[in-house]
Amino acid sequence: MTLAPFAAGSLNPLMDGVLVSLLLVHSHIGFDSIITDYAPSWRVPMSRKLLNWARNLALVLVGWGWYEFETNDVGLTEGVKRLWHA
């Protein structure tokens, strides 16, 4: 899935959007697993609640940033291409 937007080219914003969405979901699941493993609710209930709110806030902020980057700038695949050639 990560190679599909590069194969389709940066003129395909749908593939960019799908890749960014999958990255966000993957990160959300990963951070949820970290919080579940290292901050169990039976031991640190207030910290767990704070970490869950921080995770959700980060998801919204990063999603908004990716949306702005996709719509007002070059997009994910073109940005990675430019970094690769820099």
Secondary structure, DSSP 8 states (H G I E B T S, - for coil): --SHHHHH-TT-HHHHHHHHHHHHHHHHHHHHHHHHHHS-TTT-HHHHHHHHHHHHHHHHHHHHHHHHHHHHSS-HHHHHHHHHH-
